């Protein structure tokens, strides 16, 4: 019974949500293991579009258990609104099919204030491109051992004790360093005490639940947010997220050991995108980049920000595959490339005249790398209604097979649109 980790193999926004939604039909539990509401997963079911921020994508499947792991940071107000929206749309979202780790950390109002203030004060190269939702500051507090956990949120006495011990320090930082007004204890406490009462029934020892379920032969799907190249340790630091978006984060973010993971599935677009600041070697400027952006609808599900667009980068993908143990790959949005006379793939980097064989860890080297491209003949046909891989135009099939060769990873699925049925499976993950 395979337990699968699904990760973004690029800079996020690869379409992980819809792939998780599809695979979740064949698993018992879907566990989100890192990130916060700075990520958005968009799933199209028929004519309906559902955007999830905190909740695992499997929440839309009947009869499945969805889990929010200890590696996730939770904004309780946002989570409650998301649950309310799902129920209004006719989906089940209660303590029977959703479990939240009592070890997960909670995003507090001062985290959002700090995040927004810092970004507004940053200029030029210091700007990270944060969503302003408090994600970085809450992970900072977690590492500094001054965080407030979900177990504190649902216990008023513990919440009062923890909040009183940290708010004075956070207010000093807000007021004297960032020039913001201090926040009032009672306002925060009363708001979050109410959240705790509403969410108490969702609390769970997630590690015990998952390990027990695996021992019983149940299938678990681990879902990450963002992408491998935004991982805090292995990504394009400092232009990264604040958590472990890599496959290793599935273990630290849920309390399930690496020996219980059977397969890592990477998700990548047929081209590449990036939101916010940071190096992007294969980025396309001008008319072609704008054409990709419009054709692919490249605007953030959470922020609405325009995504930077570029050609597929096989150097970055090989690095992501190596550091995450990716053994299968799903390619999304192949249909967006229809109509291009030629499609480029980045096959190497040139830095000061030297061809680099590996993905650079030094950000100053990476930002000055020139992409080395291989050009592949495109196709004119509309492929959005194709239902079998063999029915794709020859050049589209050639493109997919070339990506497989360049990345060294077997491609298991190709998507041709946003809805559930617009995907071609080349193999079976569960065999």
C-alpha positions in Angstrom: 0.0 0.0 0.0 2.0 3.0 -1.2 2.2 6.2 0.9 2.9 9.1 -1.4 4.4 12.6 -1.0 3.2 15.1 -3.6 5.5 18.2 -4.0 5.8 21.1 -6.4 9.0 20.5 -8.4 9.5 24.2 -9.4 8.7 27.5 -7.6 5.2 26.6 -6.6 1.8 27.1 -8.5 2.4 23.9 -10.5 -1.1 22.5 -10.0 -0.5 20.3 -7.0 -4.1 20.8 -5.7 -5.8 19.2 -8.7 -3.3 16.3 -8.8 -3.8 15.6 -5.1 -7.6 15.8 -5.7 -7.3 13.2 -8.4 -5.0 10.8 -6.5 -7.0 11.2 -3.3 -9.7 9.1 -4.8 -7.4 6.1 -4.2 -6.2 6.9 -0.7 -7.7 7.0 2.8 -6.0 10.0 4.4 -4.7 13.3 2.9 -2.2 15.1 5.1 -1.0 18.7 4.6 2.4 19.0 6.2 3.7 22.6 5.8 3.0 26.2 4.9 0.1 28.4 5.8 -2.6 30.4 4.0 0.0 32.0 1.8 -0.6 29.1 -0.6 -3.7 28.6 -2.8 -4.8 25.3 -4.4 -7.4 25.7 -7.2 -9.5 22.7 -8.1 -12.1 22.7 -10.9 -15.0 20.3 -10.6 -17.4 20.6 -13.6 -18.1 24.3 -13.8 -17.3 24.9 -10.2 -13.9 26.3 -9.0 -12.8 25.7 -5.4 -9.8 27.6 -4.0 -8.3 26.1 -0.8 -5.7 27.8 1.4 -5.4 25.9 4.6 -7.3 22.7 3.9 -5.8 19.7 2.1 -7.1 19.2 -1.4 -8.6 15.9 -0.5 -11.2 17.6 1.6 -13.4 17.6 -1.5 -13.6 13.8 -1.6 -16.3 11.9 0.3 -15.2 9.3 2.8 -11.7 10.6 3.2 -10.0 11.9 6.3 -8.1 15.2 5.8 -5.3 16.2 8.2 -3.5 19.4 8.9 0.0 18.5 10.3 2.2 20.0 12.9 4.4 21.6 10.2 1.5 23.9 9.1 0.9 27.3 10.6 -2.8 28.2 11.0 -4.7 31.4 10.9 -7.8 30.3 12.8 -10.0 33.1 11.4 -9.1 32.3 7.8 -9.5 28.6 8.5 -13.0 29.0 9.9 -14.1 31.1 6.9 -12.7 28.4 4.6 -14.7 25.7 6.4 -17.8 27.9 6.3 -17.4 28.4 2.5 -17.0 24.7 1.9 -20.1 23.8 3.8 -22.1 26.5 1.9 -20.9 24.9 -1.3 -22.2 21.5 -0.2 -19.0 19.9 1.0 -18.5 18.2 4.3 -16.1 20.0 6.6 -16.4 19.0 10.2 -14.4 17.2 12.9 -15.4 13.9 11.4 -13.4 14.3 8.2 -10.8 17.0 9.3 -8.2 16.6 12.0 -5.8 19.4 13.1 -2.5 18.7 14.8 -2.4 19.9 18.4 1.2 20.7 17.7 0.6 23.1 14.8 1.5 26.7 15.4 -1.0 29.6 15.2 -0.7 32.8 13.3 -1.4 35.8 15.6 -2.3 39.4 14.7 1.2 40.6 15.5 2.7 38.2 13.0 0.7 39.8 10.2 1.6 43.3 11.4 5.3 42.4 11.5 5.2 40.8 8.1 3.4 43.8 6.4 5.6 46.4 8.2 8.9 44.7 7.2 7.9 44.3 3.6 6.8 48.0 3.3 10.2 49.1 4.8 12.2 46.9 2.4 13.5 48.4 -0.8 15.2 46.9 -3.9 17.2 43.8 -3.3 15.9 43.5 0.3 12.3 42.8 -0.9 11.3 39.1 -0.6 7.8 39.4 -2.1 5.9 38.0 1.0 2.1 37.7 0.9 1.9 39.7 4.2 -0.1 36.9 5.9 2.4 36.5 8.8 3.9 33.2 7.7 7.6 34.2 8.1 7.1 35.8 11.6 5.2 32.8 13.0 7.9 30.4 11.9 10.4 32.7 13.4 8.5 32.5 16.7 8.3 28.8 16.4 12.1 28.5 16.1 12.6 31.0 18.9 10.4 28.9 21.2 7.9 31.7 21.7 5.1 30.4 19.5 1.5 29.6 20.4 0.4 26.1 19.4 -3.1 24.8 18.5 -3.1 23.1 21.9 -2.8 26.5 23.5 -5.5 28.0 21.3 -8.1 25.5 22.5 -7.2 25.9 26.1 -8.1 29.4 27.4 -5.8 29.2 30.4 -2.9 28.2 28.3 -3.7 30.8 25.7 -3.7 33.6 28.3 -0.4 32.4 29.7 1.4 32.1 26.4 0.0 35.3 25.0 0.9 37.3 28.0 4.5 36.0 27.9 5.1 37.0 24.3 2.9 40.0 23.5 5.0 42.6 25.4 8.1 41.7 23.5 6.3 41.6 20.1 4.7 45.0 20.9 8.1 46.5 21.7 9.4 45.3 18.3 6.3 46.6 16.5 6.5 50.0 18.2 10.2 50.8 18.6 11.7 49.0 15.5 8.9 49.0 12.9 7.1 52.1 14.0 3.7 50.5 14.4 1.1 50.8 17.1 1.2 48.2 19.8 -1.7 45.6 20.0 -4.0 45.2 22.9 -3.9 41.9 24.9 -7.6 41.7 25.7 -8.6 42.3 22.1 -6.4 39.4 20.9 -7.3 37.1 23.7 -11.1 37.5 23.3 -10.9 37.0 19.6 -8.6 33.9 19.7 -10.4 32.4 22.7 -13.6 32.4 20.6 -11.7 30.7 17.7 -10.4 28.1 20.1 -13.9 27.2 21.2 -15.1 26.8 17.5 -12.1 24.6 16.6 -11.6 22.5 19.7 -13.3 19.4 18.3 -10.8 19.3 15.4 -7.8 18.9 17.6 -5.9 15.6 17.2 -2.6 13.9 17.9 -1.9 13.7 14.2 1.3 11.7 14.4 -0.4 8.9 16.3 -3.4 8.9 13.9 -1.2 8.7 10.8 1.2 6.0 12.1 -1.6 3.9 13.4 -3.5 4.2 10.1 -0.4 3.2 8.1 0.1 0.2 10.4 -3.5 -0.8 9.6 -2.7 -0.8 5.9 -4.3 2.5 5.0 -3.0 4.7 2.3 -1.8 8.2 3.1 -1.1 11.0 0.7 1.2 13.8 2.0 0.5 17.2 0.4 2.9 20.1 0.5 2.4 23.8 -0.4 4.7 26.1 -2.4 7.5 24.2 -4.3 10.8 22.5 -3.9 12.8 25.5 -5.0 11.2 27.6 -2.3 12.3 25.3 0.5 13.9 27.1 3.4 17.0 24.9 3.3 17.3 23.8 -0.3 15.6 26.6 -2.3 16.8 29.8 -3.8 17.5 31.4 -0.4 16.6 34.1 0.8 13.8 34.2 -1.8 12.1 31.2 -0.3 9.2 30.3 2.0 9.8 29.8 5.7 9.1 26.1 5.9 10.3 22.8 4.5 8.4 22.5 1.2 10.6 19.6 0.2 9.6 15.9 0.6 11.6 15.8 3.9 9.1 18.2 5.3 6.4 15.5 5.1 8.2 13.6 7.9 9.0 16.6 10.2 5.6 18.1 9.4 3.5 15.1 10.4 5.6 12.9 12.7 5.7 10.0 10.2 9.2 8.5 9.6 11.0 8.4 6.2 10.8 4.6 6.2 7.0 4.8 5.8 7.1 6.9 2.6 7.0 4.8 -0.5 7.1 7.3 -3.4 7.6 11.0 -4.1 5.6 12.5 -6.9 6.7 15.8 -8.3 4.4 18.2 -10.1 5.8 20.6 -12.8 4.3 22.8 -15.4 5.2 22.3 -19.1 6.9 25.7 -18.7 7.9 27.5 -15.6 6.5 30.3 -13.4 7.6 32.2 -10.3 5.8 34.6 -8.0 7.6 37.4 -6.2 11.3 38.2 -6.2 14.3 36.0 -6.7 16.4 34.6 -9.6 14.6 32.9 -12.5 17.2 31.9 -15.2 14.7 30.9 -17.9 12.3 33.8 -17.4 10.9 35.2 -20.6 10.5 39.0 -20.9 8.2 40.8 -23.3 5.5 39.5 -25.7 6.2 35.8 -25.4 6.1 35.9 -21.6 2.9 37.8 -21.6 1.4 35.3 -24.1 2.2 32.5 -21.7 0.8 34.4 -18.7 -2.5 35.1 -20.4 -2.9 31.6 -22.0 -2.0 29.9 -18.7 -4.1 32.3 -16.5 -0.9 32.9 -14.4 -2.3 34.9 -11.6 -2.0 33.8 -7.9 -5.0 32.0 -6.3 -4.2 33.6 -3.0 -2.9 37.1 -3.9 -4.0 37.6 -7.5 -0.4 38.7 -8.3 0.9 38.1 -11.9 3.3 35.2 -12.1 6.6 35.6 -14.0 6.8 33.1 -16.8 9.6 31.2 -18.5 10.6 28.1 -20.4 10.9 24.7 -18.7 14.1 24.6 -16.7 15.5 21.0 -16.7 18.6 22.0 -14.6 16.4 23.2 -11.8 14.1 20.2 -12.2 17.0 17.7 -11.9 18.1 19.5 -8.8 14.6 19.2 -7.3 14.4 15.6 -8.2 17.8 14.8 -6.6 17.1 16.6 -3.3 13.6 15.3 -3.0 13.9 11.8 -4.3 11.3 12.4 -7.0 10.6 9.2 -8.9 7.5 10.2 -10.8 6.5 13.4 -12.5 3.2 14.9 -13.5 3.3 17.6 -16.2 0.5 20.2 -16.1 -0.7 22.8 -18.5 0.7 21.2 -21.7 -2.3 22.7 -23.6 -0.9 26.3 -22.9 2.0 25.6 -25.2 -0.3 24.9 -28.2 0.3 27.3 -31.1 4.0 28.0 -30.5 6.2 27.4 -33.6 9.1 26.4 -31.4 9.3 25.7 -27.6 12.5 26.2 -25.7 13.8 24.1 -22.8 16.7 25.3 -20.6 19.3 22.5 -20.6 22.2 24.3 -18.9 23.5 27.5 -17.4 26.4 29.6 -18.6 28.1 31.7 -15.9 30.9 34.1 -17.1 31.5 31.9 -20.1 31.6 28.6 -18.2 28.9 26.0 -18.6 27.7 24.9 -15.1 26.8 21.3 -14.5 24.9 21.8 -11.3 22.2 24.1 -9.9 24.1 26.9 -8.0 23.6 27.4 -4.3 25.1 30.9 -4.5 22.2 33.3 -5.2 24.6 35.9 -6.8 25.8 33.3 -9.3 22.3 32.0 -10.1 20.9 35.5 -10.8 23.7 36.1 -13.4 23.4 32.7 -15.1 22.5 32.7 -18.8 20.2 29.9 -19.9 21.4 27.5 -22.5 18.4 26.5 -24.6 17.4 23.5 -26.7 14.7 24.3 -29.2 11.9 21.8 -29.8 9.3 22.0 -32.7 5.9 23.0 -31.5 2.4 22.1 -32.5 -0.6 24.1 -33.8 -3.4 21.8 -32.8 -5.8 22.4 -29.9 -5.1 19.5 -27.6 -7.5 20.4 -24.7 -10.0 17.7 -25.7 -7.6 14.8 -26.2 -8.3 11.8 -24.0 -5.4 9.5 -24.7 -1.6 10.2 -24.8 -1.3 8.5 -28.2 -3.8 10.9 -29.7 -1.6 13.9 -29.0 0.2 15.5 -31.9 3.6 13.9 -32.5 5.4 17.1 -31.6 3.6 17.3 -28.2 4.5 13.7 -27.5 8.1 14.4 -28.5 8.2 17.3 -26.1 7.0 15.2 -23.1 9.4 12.4 -23.9 12.3 14.9 -24.2 11.4 16.4 -20.8 11.5 12.8 -19.4 15.0 12.4 -20.9 16.3 15.7 -19.7 15.0 15.4 -16.1 15.7 11.7 -15.7 12.3 11.2 -14.1 9.5 9.0 -15.4 6.4 11.1 -16.4 3.3 9.4 -15.1 0.6 12.0 -16.1 0.0 15.0 -18.3 -2.8 17.5 -17.8 -4.5 19.5 -20.6 -6.7 21.7 -18.6 -8.0 22.7 -15.2 -10.9 20.2 -14.7 -10.6 16.7 -13.3 -11.2 14.9 -16.6 -8.5 16.9 -18.5 -5.6 14.6 -17.5 -3.8 11.7 -19.3 -2.3 8.9 -17.2 0.7 7.2 -18.7 1.1 4.7 -15.8 -0.5 3.7 -12.4 1.1 5.0 -9.2 -0.5 2.3 -7.1 1.0 -0.7 -8.9 
